[in-house]
Amino acid sequence: MHSEQSWILKRAAITPKKTSLIDIATNRSWSYKQLGYEVKKWVMFLKNCSLQKGDRVAVIAENRIDLFAILFACAIGGYIYVPLNWRLSHSELDYILDDCTPALILYEDQFMKLIANNPHMKAYPITIEILAEHFDVPTNNWNSKDAWLMIYTGGTTGKPKGVILSYDAVNWNAFNTIISWNISSDDCTLNYMPLFHTGGLNALSIPILMAGGTVVIGNKFNPQEAIQSLNTYSTTISLFVPTMYQSMIDTEEFKKTSFPSIKVFLSGGAPCPITVHKTFLQKGVPFKEGYGLTEAGPNNFVIQPEEAAIKLGSVGKCMQFNEVKIQAPNGRECGRDEVGELYIKGKHMFSEYWKNPQETAKTIINGWLRTGDLAKMDLDGDIYIVGRVKEMIISGGENVYPQEVEQCIITHPKVKEVAVIGIADCHWGEIVTAFIVSDDAFNNVKEIQDLCRSHLGSYKIPRNIYFIPELPKTHVGKIDKKKLQTIQM
């Protein structure tokens, strides 16, 4: 058994009495010693299921601390941990199960119907009683480049793809995060990000467990509960998506607290509105934006909070053990402040898409990960994410970056949320179109266009503006622009 597989057991031996995991919903708390014990129980259970190295263990459950014991048990046994997005439809989940062909499914009781639909697959409830046994170290022909996790992408551009993350990828993301972000055993994070998502597993949870800190797990996000928990557990660093931050800002609890233990809040998963940045700055609470994707990390950049307060929207410089470049369509590297496609390189990158060599070859080019995101670098070497390559609008031959227009519109005091997309047009090619969620039934199109006119070039001003009750969201709280394209106005 190699240390890259079993480091959680070494951590349990080093700091046995320290709290490792807290489950808000069930009011459970595990020390590192208890976590080590739970991991060993699951190691023996999986071994007794006659699993072989490389077998997939699919897990369908809402957020709960037990998932970490199973995750680390898979690492020690050499099995591939496949967390399933329980918010998907049965047909979508059936597709993923057919694709990854798990040797075993572990499930919460409320997902029995999915199990009933797949009677040919071996399945056990997560709550199964596992008798304590003598812990035998599994033996297998192990390599650090072997797969540990397979996380399925959201499938917004087609069928979901299984992203293979090796031991190297997961561990180097953790090393990089601990060193670049100064994570220590004193840190405590509150996580409401789903544990079927890389943000829930790899952004902070695994790095903080590696460092000996504490991870507090919430299940269904509630802004009032989140604010209370941030203070109750003396959290120091936490990640939320922008829509979660907006929900928290709208509460009375947010107005009353100063978050005394917080070193920094992180925003990820989607571009963060400038108004959210400014709200935290006005409270004097450190806040910064990150950038990541399932295929790399997801942690890739580092910026100090005081620098983030000056350079709103910048994700900073690349972390200590990875590389980035911004490339023009003709393959040359972009100059400063020139927009191009972001490429990433490092040991934290994914290995391949499961059984999909064609898509893998399109994404990994000469060792570099082609992200599909547009970015620019300023004179100080700090990176700004501009938007998705596929979301860029070409209107009358001019390039329009939706994020720039969104950041302008969100500054209107009556605008709560906004999404900008291009709608096909026979004359202009595409028309800049904005969808807005507003306060107090505000729906003044001219006022929004005048705001844009005062800050943006004329070709960037939305010709169509629609006020709608809410914006469609993906399973992790991102605005779903693909669905916006289908809305008939």
N, C-alpha and C positions, 0 to 999 in steps of 0.2 A: 504494500500500500504506500503510495507516494504522497509526499506532503502537499502537493498541489490538489490531490483528491481529498485529503483528510484534515486540512488546516483547521476546520471548525473544532475538531476534537483536541487539537493542540491549544486552541484558544480557550476551550473549556477547562483544560488542565492549568493554564496560566492564570486565568481569572475566574475560578469556579463560583465564587459568591456574588459576582457582579451580575446585575440584571441584564439579560440579553434581549428578551422579547416581552412585550405587554400586549394583551388582546383587550381592546376597549369593550367590545360587545359581550364577551364572556367573563370579563374581569379576572382573567388569568394572567399570571406573571411567571416567567421562567428565568431562573438563573442560568448562567452558562453551563453549570454542572447538569442542570435539568435538561437543557437543550442537548447536551452531549448524550445523556441517557436516552432521550427520545430518538435521536438520530440512530443510535446503536440498535434500538428496538426495531426501527424500520429497516435498517440494514439486514437484520436477521429475517424479518418477515419477507422482504423481497428476495433474499437468497433462497428461502424455503419455497418460494413460488417458482423455483427452477428457472429463473431468468438468466439469460446469457448476455455477455458483454455486447453493448450496442442496442439491446432491446429498448423499445420505447415504453415509458410509463406515462400514460395520459392521466391528467388530474383535472377534475371539474369541481370547483368549489368557490364560494365567495371568500373574501379575505379572512384568513384565520392563521394563527401562528403555527399550527400544525404543518402548514405547507412548507415551512422552512426545514423542518425535520425530514420530510420526504425528499425535498430538493437535495439536501446534503447527503442523505442516504443513497440517492441515485449516483451522486458524485463518487462516493466510496465504492459502490458496487460496479461502476462502469456502465450504468444505464443512462439513457437519454430522457431527461425530464421534459414533458410536453404539457405545459399549462394551457387549458382550453378556456376560451372566452365564453363564459356561460350566458352572456347576453345575446349571442348569436341565435338564429333560428335553428330548429332541429335539422333542416335540410343542409344548412351551412356546416353545422357540427358533424353531420354524417359525412359530408365531403372531406372534412379534415381527418376524421377517423379512418376513412377509406384511404386517404393519402399517407398518413403516418403509420398505419397498421400496428397499433400498440399491442404489446404482449400482455398488458395489464391496464385496467382503468380503475382509478380510485375516485370516489364520488361522495358528495354530500347527499343526504336523503332526498332533498327537494329536486334532484336531477335524476330520479329513478326512471322517469319516462324515457330519457335518452338511452339509459342502459337497457330498458325493455326493447327499444328499437334495434339494439345490437346484441341479441342473445348469444351470438357466436363468439363474443369477446369476453375474456375472463375479467370479472369486475368484483371489487370489494368496497364497502363503505369506509370512509376515512375514520369513522368512529369505531371501527372493528377493534375488539379487545386483543391486544398483543401481549402474550405472556413474556415476562422478562426471561431471557436466556443468557447463557454464556456467550460473550461476543467473540466471534471468530473473524479474523481479518480475511476479507475476500481476496482471492488471488486471481489476477488476470494480466494479460499481456498489454500493459497500459502505456499510453503515449500522451503527452501534454496537448497534442493537437487533436486528440479524440473528442468527439462531441459530448457535451454535458447538457446543454439546453437546446430545445427546438421551439422557438417562439414564432407563431404564425402572424404574418403581417395583416393589416386590416382589410386588404383586398379592395381598396377604393379605386384601384386602376385595373381590376380583374380578379381572378380567383386568388384566394389567400395563398401565400408562399411560406413554406417552413424555413425559417432562418436558423441555420446551424451555428451555435456558439460553442466553441471548444473550451476546454479548461483554460488554455492560454488566454482566450478572448475575455472570459469572465474575470479571471484573476488579474490580468493586466489592466483591465478597466478599473478594478478595485485598487491595485497598486497606484495607478495614475491618479485616481481620485483622492486617495489618502495623502499622497505627497503634494499634488498640485493645489488641493483645496484645504490642506492642513487639517485633515480629519484626525481625531484622536479618541481615546477611550472616554474622554469627558463629554463626547458629543451624544446627543439624543435627537432622534428624528421622529416626526409624526408622519405616517404614510397612509393616505387614502387612495393612492394610485392603485389600480387593480393589479393583483399579483399574477395575472396572466400576461402582463405588459412589462416590457423591459424597464419602463420608468419605475414600476413598483418593486422590481427585483434588483436591478443593476444600478440605478441612479444613485441611491443612497443606502438602501437596506443591506446589501451584501458588503459594500465597502465599510460601513459602520460596524457590522458584525465582525469583519476581519480585524478592525482596529480595536475591538473590545468595547464599543459603545452600546447604546440601547436603542432598539427599534420599537416604536409604539404603532400598532396596527389598528386602523379604523376600518370599518366595513363600508356601509353606505354613507356617502359624504353628506354631512349636515353642517352648514356654516357655523351655527351656534355651538354645536358639539365640538367642532374643530378648534374654534377659538378657545373654548374652555380647556380642551385637552392640551393645546399648545402651552398654556400656562400651568395647568395642573402637573404635568410631567416635566416641567422645566426644560422644554425642548430648546435646542440650540440652532438647528438647521433643518429646514423642511422644504419639500418641493410640492407645488400645486400647479395645475394648469390654469390659464388665465380666467376661464369661466368660474373656477372655484374661488379665485381671488375676488372676482367681481361680486360673487354671492356673499363673501365674508365682509367686504367693504360696505355692503348695503345694510348690515345689521347694526343694532344698537351696541352689541357687545364689542364690535370692532372700534366704535367711537370711544368706548370707555377704557380700553386696555392699552398699555404701552408695550406689551410683549417684553417684559424685563429680561428674560433669559435668552432671547433670540440673538444670535450672532449675525445671521443672514437668512433671508427668504430667497428661494430660487423659483423662477418661473420657467416652465418648459412645456413641450408637447405641441405648442402653437405659438405664433408671434404674440407678444404681450402688448396690449394697448398702452400707449404713453401715459394715459390718464391713470392707469394702475400704478405705474412707476411713481408718478408724481404724488399720488395719495400716500404711499409709504414714505416717500421723502419728506412730505409735510409732517408726518408723525415722528420723523427722526429714526425710523426703523430701516436698517440696511436691507437692500433689495437688489437683486441682479437677475439677468436673463441668461438662460443656457440654450444650448442647441445639441440635439442628438437624434439618433435614429436606431432602430433595432439592429441594423447591420453594423453599427460601429459604436460600441460603448454601452450606454448612450452618451457618456460624458466625453467631450472633445475640446472644450475651451475653458479658460480661467480668466476671470477679471476680478479685481479687488472691488469691494462695495463702494469705496470712495471714488474710484474711477468710473464705475457704473453710474453713479449719481451725476457725473459730468457728461458722460457719453451715453445718453439714454438710447437704449436699443442695441448697443454693442454687446456682443458675447465675449469680446476680449481676444486674447491670443491663444494659440493651440497649447494644450497641456504638455507636461514635461516629456512624456514618452510617446508622442505621436506627431505627425506632420500634416500640414494642410497646404493646399495651393488653390488658386483661382485661375481657371483656364477659359480662354476664349474659344468660340466654335471652331476656329482653324487650328487649335492645338497649342497656340502660344500661351505663355503665362501672362496674365493681365497685369497692367500697371496699377499704380495706386489710384484709388477711387474709381476704377473701371469695373463695371459689373460683368461677372462671368460665372461659370458653373464651379461649385465647390467640390474639391476632391480631398479625400482623407486617406491617411496611411498609418498603420500601426499594428501592434500585436493584439489590440482589442477588437480588430475587425472580425466579421463573421467568416466562416470557411466557405460556405456554399448555400444555395437554396436546395432544399431536400428534393432529390430526384428531378432537378430542373437545371441541367448544365447550360442550356441556351440562355436563360435569364442570368445565371451566374456569370457567364462570359460577357454579357452586356454590362454588368455592374462592376466587376473587378477587371480593371484594365492595367496591365503591367504593374500589378501589385497595388494600384490605387483604387479606392472605392469611389465610384461616380455617384454622387448623392442625389442628383436631380434638383438640387437647390441652387438658387442664384445668390451670390454674395459679392461684397466688395471689401477692400482693405484700405484703411486710411494711412496717412503718412507715418503714424506711430506703430503701424503693424497690427492694429486692432480690426477685428472682422465684424461686419454687419451683414445679417441675413436679409436679403431683399425679397425673396419669395421663391416659389417653385418654378422650375423651367416650364412645366406644362401649364402653369396658371398665368404666365405672362400674357398680357393682352397686346395684340398688334392692331391698332386702330388707325386707318389712313396712313399706314407705313411707319407709324411711330410706336415705340415700345412703351407700354405702360405697366408699371409694377403695382399690382393690387394693394400690397402692404403699405405703400407710400400713400395711396389715396385713403385707405382705411385709417391710418394714423392721423390724417388730417381731419376726417369726418368725426372720429371719436372725441375730438376736443370740444365739440358742440355740447353744451351743458345738458341738453335734452336727449342726447344719444346714449343709449346703454350698450348696444352692440351693433357692429356693422360688418358686413362682408361684401367684397367687391369682386365681380367676375366679368368675363367678356362674353357677350351674347352675339352669336353670328349675325352678320348684316351684309346684304348683297352689295351695298355701296362702300361702306367703311371697312369691310372685312370682319371687324368685331366692334361692338359698342360697349363702352365702359358702363357697367350697370351696378348700382349699389342697392343692397337690401339692409334695411335699418330697423332695429327694435328701439323704440323711443319711450320716454317718460311722458305722462300726462297727455296722452293722445296727440302729441306733437306730430305734424305731418307736412311741414312747410318745405316743399321741394326747392323753391327759389332760395330760401335761407341757406340750405345745405350747399347749393351750387355756388352761391355768393361766397360762402366760407372757403370752398375749394378754389374759387377764382382768385382769392386773396393770397393763397399759398402755393398754388400749383399752376403749371402750364395749361393753356386752354384745352389741349388735346387730352389731358388727364381728367377733366371735369366729367362726372357721370352724366350721360344724356338721359338715362333712365334711373329713377330712384323710386324704390318701393318700400313702403312701411308695412311691416308684417308683425304679428304677435310674438313670434319667436323664431330663432334661427335653428335649422336642423343640426343635430350634433352626432358625432360618431360615438362609439362605445366608450371612448376614453375622454369625452368632453370636448373634442376638437370640433370646430365648425365644419360641417360637411358640404363643401362647395359643389361636389358632384350632384347632390340632391337639389341644390339651388338651381342647377341648370335645368332641372325637370319641372320646376314650378311654373305654372301657367298664370301669367298676370294679365 
